[in-house]
Amino acid sequence: MPRTTIVVPCYNEAKRLDVDAFRGFAAENRAQRFLFVNDGSRDATGAVLDDLRRADPDAFTVHDLPRNVGKAEAVRCGLLHALADDPEFVGYWDADLATPLGAIPVFTAVLEARPELEMVFGARVRLLGRSIERRPVRHLLGRIFATAVSCALRISIYDTQCGAKLFRATPEIVALFREPFATRWIFDVEILARLIANRRAQGLTTTPESIYELPLTQWRDVPGSKVKPRDFARATLEFATIYWKYLAPRRQPVLAAPPTEVQGIVKRPHFADESRRSFPDRTQADRP
């Protein structure tokens, strides 16, 4: 079984965190670990997470941030912290479990079966036989935003903002999280823009072939979400920032970090075929 670490950013989640769901999943999936990032919570989140860690330290670890920096930075710090333990796969998941934990082994299976893939993104696609519960306004705005992103990135991606993502822990992926994000709401899009810019700098043009969108069988809008329809206006402005920084013609591309080390984190590549060893602070109001 692959070793997988899932980062779960938490800000004031004491009343919403489904502790029993995490414990039950961890008991049945010992190769998969959780790293909770306590993003400067002001409620009892820290105590809840400490209880989880004490109950099963092999399955749960906690990374405490001294102040609230927002989801983007909490995820980035958590991923770098997780990568220091040299997992095979690493990803992030929304604390409210809008995407059920049972989807994690499905994500993992995709990366195991497809060694050419670097990322698996959850996609909230409304299909018959699936349970995707999303408010109509958010669904409509999400489709408009995703279409605009697809055109600008020049890749056919259906859903950039689903909070369930898994990555293969390669040096190329580590490099995507080397620097703080320039955006606060749509850092998922910025991850893709960084990947495109880094590959462009290396003369590679196969970005879509390294990404797999997995249509979810279940997803639900959990009450208490901090994302509001008006936030899509802010997302539009942030996307302009992403385009100008990474994608605009004649812009200097972001250079990939050295292939074996990023910010002191030494990585070794994981491949099914060992012969493939070559490698071509924010406030609560800002939190999605």
N, C-alpha and C positions, 0 to 999 in steps of 0.2 A: 504493500500500500504506500502511495506517495505521502510525504510529509507536507501538510498544508497548514498555513497559518492565515486566519481570517481576522482582519482588523475591524473592530466595531467602535466607531466614534460615538461618544456619549456626552451629552450636555443636558443636565437636569432630567435624567431618564429614570429616576428612582421609582416613579409610579407607573411607568409604561414598560419597563424592561421585564420581559417574560423569562424570569429566572428558571422556572421549571422546564421551559422549552430548551434552553441552553444546556441545562444539566442532563436532560434526557437524551439530547442529540450527542453530547460529549460521551456519555456512557456507552453508546453504540458505535461510535466512530472515533476510535482511539488514535488514529493517524492524523486527525485534524484537530488543530488547536485554535484557540481564540485569544486575541490580544485586544483588550478593551482599553481605549484611550479616554481617560476622564478629562474632558476639556474644560477644566476650571469650573466644574459644576458647583452650584450654590445650594443644592438640596442634599438629600441623603444618597446621591448616586455613588459617592466614594465608599460609603459603608456597605452598600449593596454589592459593589464590585469586590471589595475586600472579602466579604463573606464567600463569594464565588471562588475566589483565588484560594482561600484557606481550605475550602471543602475539596478542591481538586486542583492542586497546583500544576499537575501535569497537563491539564486541559485548558486552564485559564491563567492568563497573566494580565497584569494591569500596568499601564503606563500613565502616570499622573502628570498633567500639565499644570503649572502653577496659576495660570490665568486662562480665561476663555479666548481662544484664538480662532475659533470657527472650524467648520467641517473640513474645508480644504486643507488647512494646515494640520489639523488633527489627524486626518487620513495620511498626509505625507509623512509626518513624524512617526506615526504608527507603523507605516510600511517600512521605513528605514530601520526602525527598531526591530521589527519582525525579521527583516532580511539579514540582520546581524547574526541570527541563529541558523542561517543557511537552510531554509526550507526549500522544497522542490517547487512548490506553488505558493503564491501569496495573493491575497485579495482583500476587498473590503465589502462590508454588508451593513445595511441600515439597522440601527438598534431596535427599531419598532417592528422588525421582521415582516415588513410589507411583502418581501420575498421570503417564503418559508425556508427554514434551515435545511429541509429535506432536499432542496435544489443543489446544495453544495456538492454532494457526490456526483451529480449529473455534470456540473461544470468541470469537476476534476476528471471525470471519465473522458470528456471531450479532449482535454489537453493530453491525457495519456494516449489516446488513440491517434491524435494528430500532432506529431512532433514538430511539424512546420509552423504550428500556431504559437503565437506569443500571448494572446489575450482572448478571454471569453467574456462577452458582455451579455447581461440579461436584457431581453427585449419584451416589452409589454405589448404583445400583439393580440388584438381581440379576434380570436378564432373560435368557431364552434367546437364545443367539447373542452374548452379551457375556461378558467374562472379568473378573469381580469376585471377587477372592480375599480374603476377610475372615474372620477367626477367628469361629466361631459365637458365643462369649460376647460379643465386641466388637460383633458385628452385632446381637445381641439387646438389649444395653444401649443401643446407639446408637439403635435404633428406639424404645425406651421414652423416651429423652431427647428425641429429635426430636418425638415425639408431644406430650410435655409442653410443649416450646417452642412448637409450633404453636398449642396451646390458649391459652397465655399471651400470645403475640404477636398472636393472632387472624389469622394468615396460614397458608395451607396449604403449609408447606415440608417437604420430605422429608428433607433432609440439610444440617444447618447446619455440620458439623464437617469436611467434606472440605477438604483443604489446597490446593485449586486454585480460585482466584477471580480474576475480571477485572472492572474498573470503567471506566466512561467518565470521563475526567478533567474533570469539571465542578466549578464552585465548590461545589455541594451535596455532592459526594462528598469534596472536599478537607476540608470542614467536619467530616466524620465522624472525621477523624484529627487534629483540632486539639489535643485534650487527651489525656493518657495514659489508658489504659483503667482502669476500676475493678476489672477482673477479670484473672486471669493465665492461666486455662485455656480459657475459652469466650469469648474476645474476638470471635469470629465472630458469636456471638449478640448481643454488645453493639453491634456495628456495625449490626445490624438494628434493635435497640432505639433507637439514636441516630437512625437514619433515620426511624423511626416518630415519635419525639418531636419531631424537627425539623419534619417535615411537619405534624404536629398543630399546632405553634406557628404555622405559616403558613396554617392552615386548609385543608390538603390532606389527602385521604383515599385517595389512589391508590397507596399503598406497594406492594401486590402487583403492580401493573401495571408497575412499574419493575424488577422482578427476574425473571430467567429461570433456571430450574434445568435444566442440561444433563446428561442421563444419560450417564455415561461408558461407553465401550466397553471400557476396560481400567483396572483398579486392583488393586493387590496390597499386602498387608501385608508391608512390608519388615522383615527381622530387625533388631533394635536399636532399635525404637520405644521412646520413653520413656513412652508412655501405658500405664497398667496398669488392670485392671478396677476396682481400688479408687479410682482417680482420678475415677470417675463420681460418687462420693459428694461429693467436693470440688466437682465441677461443679454438683451440685444446690445446694450452699450458695452458690456464686457466682451461680447463676441467681436466687436469692432477692435477692441484691444488685442485680442488673440490674433486676428487677421493681420493687423499691422505689425505685430511683434514677430510672428512666425511665418506667415504665408504670403505677404504682399511681395510682388515682383521687386527684384533688386534688393530685398532685405537680406542682411547677413544672417544665414541660418544658425540655429543653435547647434553647437558642436557637441557630439556625444562625449561622455566622460571616457577616460581610459577603460579598456575592456575588462580589467581585472580589479579595479578599485574605484570606489565612489565614496568620498567623505570618510575615508578610513575603514569602509566596509569592504573586506576582501571577499570576493565571490568566486566560486568555481561553477562552470556551466553544468547543467543537468540535461543529458540527452539519453534517449533510449538506445541510440547507437553511439557508443563511446568514441567512434572514429570521427564524429562531427564535433570537433573541439575548436574550430576557427570561427571567428565572429566578424563577418565582413566588417502682525498679530491683530486679530480681528475681534469684533464685538458680537453680542448675542443678536443684535439687529441684522448683522450680515450673514447669519447662519441660515442655510437653506432648510 
